[in-house]
Amino acid sequence: MKRPLRSAAFALLLAGTSTVAFAQGGGVLTVATIGEPPTLDEMQTPTDIVLTIGNHIFETLYTFDKEWQPQPLLAAAMPELSEDGLTYRIPLREGVTFHDGSGFDSTDVVASLKRWMAINSKGKQVAGVVESVEPDGEHAVTIKLKSRYSPLIATLSQASIILPSEKLADTLTEFVGTGPYQLKERRPDQYTQLVRFENYKSPEGEPSNYAGRREAIASEIRFVPVPDANTRVEGLISGQYDYADSLPVSAFERVEASDTAAPVIFQNAGWTSLNMNMKEGVLTKKGLRQAVQVAVNPTDMMLAAFSDEKFFGIDGAFFPEGFVWHTEAGVTRYGEGDPEAAAKLMSEAGYDGTPIRILTSRQYEFHYKTGEVAKAYLEAAGFKVDLQVVDWATLTTRRADPKQWDIFITHSNFPGDPTTLNTITDTYPGWYVSDQKAKAVAAYMNATTQDEKFKAWEGIQTVIYDDAPLVKVGNFNALGGLAKGVKGYEPAYWPRFWNVTPRS
């Protein structure tokens, strides 16, 4: 049974002083983002801008530490796993409250996970192997699987946000979480205003990426959509913004030379890709997808997008050197662009001259520049290309409809578990489904040791290159900008502003 609303004073007494984040600071942090989020519902649309804002409002059972390994957040500990690997018992933290004052318990977790499995692309993938999700008393849940699923906890670390069971609906009308900040006001195309949640109960431990202690030092965070990258730069330098996200690398020296701000580089922030539509349209033919891989030039695309080699690396592997999952197994058709070889593949596959519709956005300027170069190389190989430049919210809406596009340009991070890569999910836009992928992924799911997992991952990467659902372009470092006087900010894939002190 759900616990009733509790007063703030009672909540503080119940929680205890050792684990509550008592914020003694104040002030406002103004953050310039790449645009307006299409929603704040992470389950529906787990894009970077939605997660950047939502991570402050909502929490998941687990989150990622600096090694991108799962750590408890709303869970009290790592799960207890049965000997056969099919039953997970997850203990829950006690004394946590939602922003509406209601108590957090197993009822909320079960209802939230069921919604996540019904509407989220990764959740739907998990749903296929879940037999049941049930409360185990008030402070634990039990997940029973039909078959082993080794990336379960890593998958539960993103977008499977826990909401009050009473507020759940297909379409959320209230955005109520357990995070250090709560939503106060959202004015589309103007700002999303978050304010400190005074009754927030933080997890314990030293901060490590998204894990560990979270203290809401700033009394308010205001996320301001600024679609034009140069406007974000000007606003940062003028002192209008405390942080500016996703700056063009051409602005590095100007920001570094300013008296008001400093550049922030996040190493190996992610990788860019051309994701292809395997469900409808011209690229449903494998031979034409492979022709796209052969035609484009990763070096020229990354150079156009990032200008300076200190901001990118050319590597066809899905994880960079130094990462535990790095391997060159299966990497093929990744090089410097070969229009003649591409034309041969196009002829063999029966290309009929239908234009390839490429979706990209200038809100991520490196996406747009990647698209321009890709268009030139594809046309040199003989493809007709329709490059469509739209805002990011429109792109995420259109890519959900397989009738509206053939390629969309995006970027992704390097997750702790390789099978949580978006492209491996059957329902992620692009709809990459094949028998050989299913077989390769099944081998990974059944692996029990790290060596077995690594060997299985090599098989998955090999299959991805053969099926050609996307073009891996290259790895990049991300550039942001931070106002001088702001303290405690640590670079992160999704910028986070708990534990951050505003300018005085």
C-alpha positions as CSV (number, residue, x, y, z in Angstrom):
1,M,0.0,0.0,0.0
2,K,1.3,3.5,-0.8
3,R,2.4,5.5,2.2
4,P,0.3,8.7,2.6
5,L,1.6,12.2,2.1
6,R,4.0,13.3,4.8
7,S,4.9,16.7,6.0
8,A,8.3,18.2,5.2
9,A,9.3,18.1,8.9
10,F,8.3,14.4,9.3
11,A,10.1,13.5,6.1
12,L,13.3,15.0,7.3
13,L,13.0,13.2,10.7
14,L,12.3,9.9,8.9
15,A,15.1,10.3,6.4
16,G,17.8,11.1,8.9
17,T,20.6,13.6,8.5
18,S,23.3,11.2,7.2
19,T,21.8,10.7,3.8
20,V,19.8,13.8,3.1
21,A,21.4,16.4,0.9
22,F,21.0,19.6,2.9
23,A,21.7,22.4,0.4
24,Q,23.1,25.5,2.0
25,G,23.8,27.4,-1.2
26,G,21.6,29.3,-3.5
27,G,21.6,31.2,-6.8
28,V,20.5,30.3,-10.3
29,L,22.3,28.3,-13.0
30,T,21.2,29.3,-16.5
31,V,22.0,26.6,-19.1
32,A,21.9,27.1,-22.8
33,T,20.8,23.9,-24.5
34,I,20.6,23.0,-28.2
35,G,16.9,23.5,-28.4
36,E,13.4,22.8,-27.0
37,P,12.9,19.3,-25.7
38,P,9.9,17.6,-27.4
39,T,8.8,16.3,-24.1
40,L,10.1,15.7,-20.5
41,D,9.0,12.1,-20.6
42,E,12.2,10.2,-20.8
43,M,10.4,6.9,-21.4
44,Q,8.8,8.3,-24.6
45,T,11.7,10.2,-26.0
46,P,15.1,9.4,-24.4
47,T,17.1,11.9,-26.5
48,D,20.1,13.8,-25.1
49,I,18.2,17.1,-24.5
50,V,15.4,15.2,-22.7
51,L,17.8,13.2,-20.6
52,T,19.9,16.3,-19.7
53,I,16.9,18.0,-18.2
54,G,15.1,14.9,-16.9
55,N,18.1,13.6,-15.0
56,H,17.6,16.4,-12.5
57,I,13.9,15.6,-12.1
58,F,13.7,11.8,-12.3
59,E,15.7,8.9,-11.0
60,T,16.1,5.3,-12.0
61,L,16.8,2.2,-9.9
62,Y,20.4,2.3,-11.1
63,T,22.7,4.8,-12.7
64,F,26.2,4.9,-14.2
65,D,29.5,5.7,-12.4
66,K,32.7,7.1,-14.0
67,E,33.5,3.6,-15.5
68,W,30.0,3.5,-17.0
69,Q,29.1,0.6,-14.7
70,P,25.7,0.5,-13.0
71,Q,25.5,1.6,-9.4
72,P,22.4,1.9,-7.1
73,L,20.3,5.1,-7.2
74,L,16.8,4.4,-6.0
75,A,17.8,0.8,-5.4
76,A,19.4,0.2,-2.0
77,A,22.0,-2.2,-3.4
78,M,22.9,-4.3,-6.4
79,P,20.3,-7.0,-7.1
80,E,20.3,-10.4,-5.5
81,L,20.5,-12.9,-8.4
82,S,19.2,-16.5,-8.3
83,E,21.6,-19.3,-9.3
84,D,19.9,-19.8,-12.6
85,G,20.3,-16.1,-13.5
86,L,16.5,-15.7,-14.0
87,T,15.3,-14.0,-10.8
88,Y,16.5,-10.5,-9.7
89,R,15.5,-9.2,-6.3
90,I,16.1,-5.5,-6.0
91,P,16.0,-3.8,-2.6
92,L,14.7,-0.2,-2.5
93,R,15.9,2.8,-0.5
94,E,13.6,3.9,2.3
95,G,12.6,7.4,3.2
96,V,12.5,8.7,-0.4
97,T,9.7,11.0,-1.3
98,F,8.3,12.2,-4.6
99,H,8.1,15.9,-5.4
100,D,4.3,15.8,-4.7
101,G,5.1,14.6,-1.1
102,S,4.0,11.0,-1.6
103,G,6.2,8.1,-0.5
104,F,8.3,6.0,-2.9
105,D,7.7,2.3,-2.7
106,S,7.6,-0.9,-4.6
107,T,4.2,-0.1,-6.1
108,D,5.6,2.9,-7.9
109,V,8.6,0.8,-9.2
110,V,6.4,-2.0,-10.6
111,A,3.9,0.4,-12.3
112,S,6.7,2.5,-13.7
113,L,8.7,-0.5,-15.1
114,K,5.6,-1.9,-16.7
115,R,4.9,1.5,-18.4
116,W,8.6,1.6,-19.5
117,M,8.4,-1.9,-21.0
118,A,5.3,-0.9,-22.9
119,I,6.4,2.4,-24.5
120,N,10.2,2.7,-24.5
121,S,12.3,1.1,-27.2
122,K,14.8,-0.6,-24.8
123,G,11.9,-1.4,-22.4
124,K,10.1,-3.2,-25.2
125,Q,13.2,-5.3,-25.8
126,V,13.4,-6.1,-22.1
127,A,9.7,-7.0,-22.0
128,G,10.3,-9.8,-24.4
129,V,12.3,-11.7,-21.8
130,V,10.4,-10.7,-18.6
131,E,8.0,-13.1,-17.1
132,S,6.9,-10.9,-14.2
133,V,7.6,-7.8,-12.2
134,E,6.1,-7.9,-8.7
135,P,6.4,-6.1,-5.4
136,D,8.3,-8.0,-2.7
137,G,7.0,-6.2,0.3
138,E,7.0,-2.4,0.4
139,H,10.8,-2.0,-0.1
140,A,11.8,-4.5,-2.8
141,V,10.7,-5.7,-6.2
142,T,11.3,-9.1,-7.9
143,I,11.9,-9.4,-11.7
144,K,11.6,-12.9,-13.1
145,L,13.0,-13.6,-16.6
146,K,12.0,-16.2,-19.2
147,S,15.7,-16.4,-20.2
148,R,19.0,-14.9,-19.2
149,Y,19.4,-11.2,-20.0
150,S,22.9,-10.1,-18.9
151,P,22.4,-6.3,-19.7
152,L,19.3,-6.0,-17.5
153,I,20.8,-3.7,-14.8
154,A,22.6,-1.5,-17.4
155,T,19.4,-1.2,-19.3
156,L,17.5,-0.2,-16.1
157,S,20.1,2.6,-15.7
158,Q,18.6,4.9,-18.4
159,A,15.1,6.2,-19.1
160,S,13.4,3.7,-16.9
161,I,12.4,6.5,-14.6
162,I,10.3,5.8,-11.5
163,L,7.1,7.9,-11.2
164,P,4.3,7.9,-8.7
165,S,1.9,5.1,-9.6
166,E,-1.1,7.5,-9.2
167,K,0.3,9.8,-11.9
168,L,1.0,7.2,-14.6
169,A,-0.7,7.5,-18.0
170,D,0.1,6.8,-21.6
171,T,0.8,10.5,-21.9
172,L,2.1,12.2,-18.8
173,T,0.3,15.4,-17.7
174,E,2.5,15.9,-14.6
175,F,6.2,15.4,-14.4
176,V,6.8,14.3,-10.8
177,G,10.0,12.5,-9.8
178,T,12.3,11.9,-6.8
179,G,15.3,13.9,-8.1
180,P,17.2,16.8,-6.5
181,Y,15.2,19.3,-8.6
182,Q,11.5,19.6,-9.4
183,L,9.7,21.1,-12.3
184,K,8.3,24.6,-11.5
185,E,7.5,25.9,-15.0
186,R,7.9,25.1,-18.6
187,R,7.5,27.7,-21.3
188,P,8.1,26.2,-24.7
189,D,10.8,27.9,-26.7
190,Q,11.6,30.1,-23.6
191,Y,12.8,28.0,-20.7
192,T,12.3,25.0,-18.5
193,Q,12.6,26.1,-14.8
194,L,13.6,23.6,-12.1
195,V,13.8,24.5,-8.4
196,R,15.5,22.7,-5.6
197,F,13.5,19.9,-4.0
198,E,14.0,20.7,-0.3
199,N,13.0,17.1,0.9
200,Y,15.4,15.4,-1.5
201,K,17.2,12.3,-0.1
202,S,20.5,11.7,-1.8
203,P,22.2,8.3,-2.3
204,E,25.4,7.9,-0.3
205,G,28.9,7.7,-1.6
206,E,31.4,10.0,-3.3
207,P,30.1,11.5,-6.5
208,S,31.2,9.4,-9.6
209,N,29.6,10.5,-12.9
210,Y,25.9,10.1,-12.2
211,A,26.3,7.9,-9.1
212,G,27.0,8.9,-5.5
213,R,26.0,12.0,-3.5
214,R,23.8,14.6,-5.2
215,E,23.4,18.0,-3.5
216,A,21.1,20.6,-4.9
217,I,23.3,23.6,-4.2
218,A,21.8,26.0,-6.7
219,S,18.2,27.0,-5.8
220,E,17.2,27.1,-9.4
221,I,18.3,25.7,-12.8
222,R,16.9,27.3,-15.9
223,F,17.3,25.4,-19.2
224,V,17.0,27.9,-22.1
225,P,16.7,26.5,-25.6
226,V,19.2,28.3,-27.9
227,P,19.1,26.4,-31.3
228,D,21.8,28.5,-32.9
229,A,25.3,27.4,-31.8
230,N,26.9,30.8,-32.4
231,T,24.2,32.4,-30.2
232,R,25.1,30.0,-27.4
233,V,28.7,31.1,-27.7
234,E,27.9,34.8,-27.7
235,G,25.5,34.4,-24.7
236,L,28.2,32.4,-22.7
237,I,30.9,35.1,-23.4
238,S,28.6,37.9,-22.5
239,G,27.7,36.3,-19.2
240,Q,24.1,35.5,-20.1
241,Y,24.6,31.8,-19.5
242,D,26.4,29.8,-16.8
243,Y,26.9,26.8,-19.1
244,A,26.5,26.5,-22.9
245,D,26.1,23.0,-24.3
246,S,27.4,21.6,-27.6
247,L,29.5,24.4,-28.9
248,P,31.1,24.4,-32.3
249,V,34.8,23.5,-32.0
250,S,35.6,26.6,-34.0
251,A,34.6,28.6,-30.9
252,F,37.3,26.9,-28.7
253,E,40.0,29.6,-28.9
254,R,37.5,32.5,-28.5
255,V,36.0,31.0,-25.4
256,E,39.4,30.2,-24.0
257,A,40.6,33.7,-24.5
258,S,37.6,35.3,-22.9
259,D,37.6,36.8,-19.4
260,T,34.2,35.5,-18.6
261,A,34.2,31.8,-19.6
262,A,36.3,28.7,-20.1
263,P,36.0,25.8,-22.5
264,V,35.0,22.4,-21.2
265,I,36.1,19.3,-23.2
266,F,34.5,15.9,-22.5
267,Q,36.8,13.2,-23.9
268,N,35.3,10.4,-25.9
269,A,31.9,11.9,-25.5
270,G,30.5,9.7,-28.2
271,W,30.3,8.7,-31.8
272,T,28.4,10.0,-34.8
273,S,26.5,7.8,-37.2
274,L,24.3,7.7,-40.3
275,N,21.4,5.5,-39.3
276,M,19.5,3.8,-42.1
277,N,15.9,2.9,-42.5
278,M,15.6,-0.9,-42.8
279,K,11.8,-1.0,-42.6
280,E,10.6,1.0,-45.6
281,G,12.2,2.8,-48.6
282,V,15.2,2.4,-50.8
283,L,17.6,1.3,-48.1
284,T,15.7,-1.8,-47.2
285,K,18.1,-3.6,-49.6
286,K,21.3,-4.7,-47.8
287,G,23.4,-4.1,-50.9
288,L,22.4,-0.4,-51.0
289,R,23.1,0.1,-47.3
290,Q,26.6,-1.5,-47.9
291,A,27.0,0.9,-50.9
292,V,26.4,3.8,-48.5
293,Q,29.1,2.5,-46.2
294,V,31.6,2.2,-49.0
295,A,30.7,5.6,-50.6
296,V,31.3,7.9,-47.6
297,N,34.6,9.2,-46.3
298,P,34.7,9.2,-42.4
299,T,37.8,11.4,-42.3
300,D,36.3,14.2,-44.4
301,M,33.0,14.0,-42.5
302,M,34.7,14.3,-39.1
303,L,37.1,17.0,-40.3
304,A,34.2,19.1,-41.6
305,A,32.2,18.5,-38.3
306,F,35.1,19.1,-35.8
307,S,37.7,21.1,-37.7
308,D,40.7,20.0,-35.5
309,E,41.9,16.4,-35.0
310,K,42.1,17.0,-31.2
311,F,38.3,16.9,-31.3
312,F,37.8,13.6,-33.1
313,G,39.2,10.1,-34.0
314,I,38.7,7.8,-37.0
315,D,37.8,4.3,-35.8
316,G,35.3,1.9,-37.2
317,A,35.0,0.0,-33.9
318,F,32.0,0.8,-31.8
319,F,34.1,1.5,-28.7
320,P,37.4,3.5,-28.7
321,E,40.8,2.1,-27.8
322,G,41.2,1.9,-24.0
323,F,37.6,0.8,-23.5
324,V,37.0,-2.7,-22.2
325,W,34.8,-3.4,-25.2
326,H,37.2,-2.2,-27.9
327,T,37.7,-4.7,-30.8
328,E,38.3,-4.4,-34.5
329,A,36.5,-7.7,-35.2
330,G,34.3,-7.5,-38.2
331,V,35.0,-3.9,-39.2
332,T,34.8,-3.7,-43.0
333,R,33.8,-1.2,-45.6
334,Y,35.1,1.6,-43.4
335,G,37.7,3.7,-45.1
336,E,38.2,6.8,-47.2
337,G,35.3,6.6,-49.6
338,D,35.3,4.6,-52.8
339,P,32.7,5.8,-55.3
340,E,33.5,3.2,-57.9
341,A,33.1,0.3,-55.5
342,A,29.9,1.9,-54.2
343,A,28.6,2.3,-57.7
344,K,29.2,-1.4,-58.4
345,L,27.2,-2.4,-55.3
346,M,24.4,0.0,-56.3
347,S,24.2,-1.6,-59.7
348,E,24.2,-5.1,-58.2
349,A,21.4,-4.1,-55.8
350,G,19.3,-2.5,-58.6
351,Y,19.3,1.1,-57.5
352,D,16.6,2.9,-59.4
353,G,17.5,6.5,-58.8
354,T,15.1,7.1,-55.9
355,P,16.4,10.0,-53.8
356,I,17.8,9.1,-50.4
357,R,16.2,11.4,-47.8
358,I,18.7,12.4,-45.1
359,L,17.4,14.1,-42.0
360,T,19.8,16.3,-40.0
361,S,19.7,19.4,-37.7
362,R,21.7,22.5,-37.3
363,Q,21.0,22.5,-33.6
364,Y,23.9,19.9,-33.5
365,E,26.1,21.7,-36.0
366,F,28.4,18.7,-36.3
367,H,25.3,16.7,-37.5
368,Y,24.6,19.2,-40.2
369,K,28.2,19.4,-41.4
370,T,28.4,15.6,-41.4
371,G,25.3,15.5,-43.6
372,E,26.7,18.0,-46.1
373,V,29.8,15.9,-46.7
374,A,27.9,12.7,-46.8
375,K,25.6,14.1,-49.4
376,A,28.6,15.1,-51.6
377,Y,30.1,11.6,-51.4
378,L,26.9,9.8,-52.0
379,E,26.2,11.9,-55.0
380,A,29.7,11.2,-56.3
381,A,28.8,7.5,-56.2
382,G,25.6,8.0,-58.1
383,F,23.0,8.3,-55.4
384,K,20.4,11.1,-55.6
385,V,20.2,12.8,-52.3
386,D,17.6,15.0,-50.6
387,L,19.2,16.6,-47.5
388,Q,16.5,17.8,-45.2
389,V,17.5,20.2,-42.4
390,V,15.0,20.5,-39.6
391,D,15.0,21.3,-35.9
392,W,15.9,18.5,-33.5
393,A,12.4,18.1,-32.1
394,T,11.0,17.7,-35.6
395,L,13.7,15.2,-36.5
396,T,12.9,13.0,-33.5
397,T,9.3,13.1,-34.5
398,R,9.8,12.3,-38.1
399,R,12.3,9.5,-37.5
400,A,9.5,7.6,-35.7
401,D,7.7,7.3,-39.0
402,P,9.5,5.0,-41.5
403,K,7.7,6.6,-44.4
404,Q,9.4,10.0,-43.9
405,W,13.2,9.3,-44.2
406,D,16.0,7.0,-45.3
407,I,18.9,8.2,-43.2
408,F,19.0,10.3,-40.1
409,I,22.2,11.6,-38.5
410,T,22.7,11.3,-34.8
411,H,25.3,10.6,-32.1
412,S,25.5,8.2,-29.2
413,N,27.6,7.6,-26.1
414,F,29.6,4.6,-25.2
415,P,27.5,2.6,-22.8
416,G,28.6,0.3,-20.0
417,D,27.1,-2.7,-21.8
418,P,27.4,-3.0,-25.5
419,T,24.0,-4.5,-26.1
420,T,22.4,-1.3,-24.9
421,L,23.6,0.5,-28.0
422,N,20.5,2.0,-29.6
423,T,21.1,0.3,-33.0
424,I,20.9,-3.2,-31.4
425,T,17.3,-2.5,-30.2
426,D,14.8,-3.8,-32.7
427,T,12.4,-0.9,-32.2
428,Y,14.9,1.9,-32.3
429,P,14.2,4.1,-35.5
430,G,15.8,2.2,-38.3
431,W,14.2,-1.0,-37.1
432,Y,17.3,-3.2,-37.4
433,V,16.0,-6.7,-37.3
434,S,17.8,-9.8,-38.7
435,D,18.1,-13.4,-37.9
436,Q,21.9,-13.3,-37.6
437,K,21.6,-10.3,-35.2
438,A,19.2,-12.1,-33.1
439,K,21.5,-15.2,-32.9
440,A,24.5,-13.1,-32.1
441,V,22.7,-11.1,-29.4
442,A,21.3,-14.3,-27.9
443,A,24.9,-15.6,-27.5
444,Y,25.7,-12.5,-25.5
445,M,22.6,-12.7,-23.3
446,N,23.5,-16.3,-22.3
447,A,27.2,-15.5,-21.5
448,T,28.2,-15.8,-17.9
449,T,31.9,-14.6,-17.9
450,Q,33.5,-11.5,-19.2
451,D,35.6,-13.5,-21.7
452,E,32.4,-15.1,-23.0
453,K,30.7,-11.7,-23.2
454,F,33.6,-10.2,-25.1
455,K,33.7,-13.0,-27.6
456,A,29.9,-12.7,-28.1
457,W,30.3,-8.9,-28.5
458,E,32.9,-9.5,-31.3
459,G,30.2,-11.6,-33.0
460,I,27.6,-8.8,-32.7
461,Q,29.9,-6.2,-34.1
462,T,30.7,-8.4,-37.1
463,V,27.1,-9.0,-37.8
464,I,26.3,-5.3,-37.6
465,Y,28.9,-4.5,-40.3
466,D,27.4,-7.3,-42.5
467,D,23.8,-6.2,-42.1
468,A,24.8,-2.5,-42.4
469,P,22.1,-0.8,-40.4
470,L,24.3,2.3,-40.1
471,V,27.6,4.0,-40.9
472,K,29.8,4.5,-37.9
473,V,31.5,7.8,-38.8
474,G,33.9,8.5,-36.0
475,N,34.5,9.3,-32.3
476,F,34.4,12.8,-30.9
477,N,35.2,14.9,-27.9
478,A,32.4,17.3,-26.9
479,L,32.9,21.1,-26.3
480,G,30.9,23.1,-23.9
481,G,31.5,26.3,-22.1
482,L,31.4,27.2,-18.4
483,A,31.2,30.7,-16.9
484,K,34.1,31.6,-14.6
485,G,33.1,31.5,-11.0
486,V,30.9,28.4,-11.3
487,K,32.4,25.7,-9.1
488,G,32.0,22.0,-9.0
489,Y,31.0,21.3,-12.5
490,E,32.5,18.0,-14.0
491,P,32.2,17.2,-17.7
492,A,29.5,14.6,-18.5
493,Y,27.8,13.2,-21.5
494,W,24.5,14.5,-20.3
495,P,25.5,17.7,-18.4
496,R,24.5,17.6,-14.8
497,F,24.2,20.5,-12.3
498,W,23.7,19.0,-8.8
499,N,26.9,19.5,-6.7
500,V,27.5,22.7,-8.7
501,T,27.8,26.1,-7.0
502,P,26.6,29.1,-9.1
503,R,28.5,32.3,-9.5
504,S,28.4,34.6,-6.4
